[in-house]
Amino acid sequence: MSTNKIIAVVKFNKREAFVLENPIELKYTKYYNHTIVGTDGVFLNFYYYDSPSGSWEAFAGRKFDLKLTDGNIEHCYGQWWSGITKTARDVIKDNIVAVTACSVTELKECYVFCGYYGIETKIKELREEYTGLIYEYEEYRKLLKELR
């Protein structure tokens, strides 16, 4: 399970974004050659395979590598799309929720929160541990500039 903790909560649209003590570090596992699940025990990310063709490429053909838990590297070049498959749901088994989060270090470099998924019960536990202020979006940006 992730040992990350929330150090601030920021109003984000009509929801909350979490400022985390450390960057999220997901470990990726490939299932049946068509599903990749990344998790740190709390936060999640999912990919599913679909052949690219012509201008139909995942992430506009952006290339990136995923280090898998079996030691292999999955070279992504437009064939791995973001999305949750039935296999991914079977692997996780728990209720999955959308989460917005980023580490304080990453936000100091670029004030953009990232979208993740999370295991609902564990996200609730993480959120309940935080009892500090809830910041307005621009208020927290200004606070970060002061911390640099």
N, C-alpha and C positions, 0 to 999 in steps of 0.2 A: 504494500500500500504506500501511496505517496506520503512523504513527510512534509510536503509543502503546506504553507499556511497562508491565510488571507491577512494582508497587512493594511488593506484599505478597501472600501466598497465605493464605487462611483456610479451615479445614476447614468444609465446608458439607454437612450430612447425611453421606453416605458419599463425597462428592466434594470438589472444591476450588472455591473462588470466588476470582476474581482481583480485586485492588484495582489499578486502573489510574491512571497518572499524570494522564491527561486524560479527560474524558467522551468516550464513543463518539459520533462524528458520522457517521451513515449518509447516503449519497446514494441517493435512491430513483429507480428507473426502472420505468416501466409497460410491460408487454408484452402485446400482443393484447387489451387492454381487460379482461383477467381475472386478470392476475398483476402484482404489484408486488414488486420485489426491492430491498432496501436493503443497501448494503455500504460499508465503508470500506477494503476490500481484505483484511480479516481477519475482522471480525465481520459478521454477516448478520441480516436480519430479512425475513420474507416475509408477504405478504397475498394472498388470493385473493378474487375477487368472487362473491357469491351474494346475490340479491335478498332484502332484509328483508321480513318480513310479520308484522303483528300484534306479538306479543311475541317473535318469532324475529328478533333483531337481534344482530349482532356486537358484542362488548364492551358488551352491555346497552344499545346505542344511543348510547354515548358518542360525542361529536362531537370530531373532531380533523382537522387538515389535514396533508397530506404535500406538501412542495415537491418536485417532480419534476425530474430532470436536464434535461428539455426546457423548463424554465421555467414549466410549468403547475403549478397547485395542485390536488391531489385532495382534495375535501371528503368526509371519511368521516363517516357518520352511522348506521352499522349494517350497511352493505353489504360492507365489507371485513373479512374474517375472517383470523385468524392461521393460516397453514398453508403447506406447501410443495407446489406443483403440479409436474407433469411439466415444464412450461415453465421453472419456476424451476430445476429440476435440470439441464435442458438448458443454461441460461444459465451456471450456476456450474460445471458439469462435474466439479468436484472432490468428494471425500467431505465431507459436511456433518456436523458434530457439535454437540451441545448444549453451551452454555457459560454459566457464571454469572459475572457481572462487574459492576463499578460503579467509578466514579472515586472517589478519596479525597475530593474536594470534595463530591460528591453524598452520600457516606456520612456525612460530618460533619453534613450537614443532616438526613438521615434514614437510619438504619442498616438499609437494605433493599437486597439485591443483586437485579439484574435478570437475567432469562433471555434469552439470545441464541442464535443459531447461529453457527458459525464454520467456516472452511475448515480441515479437519483438519490438514493439513501446516503451515499458517501458525500455528495455535494451538499446535501442538507446538513450533515454533521459538520462539514468544513465551514459552512456559512454560520451555523449556530455558535461556533467557537469564536467568531469575530463579534466583538461588542463595541467597537469604536464608532466613529462618525461615518455617516454616509455623505459623500461629497457630490457636489454638482460637477458636471463634466469639466467645464472650464476652470472651476475652482481647484480641482486636483491638478490640472495642467500647470497652473500658476505655482502651486505648491512644489511640484516636481522641478520647475525651473529654479526655485529657491534652494532646493537640495543639491543642485549640481555643483 
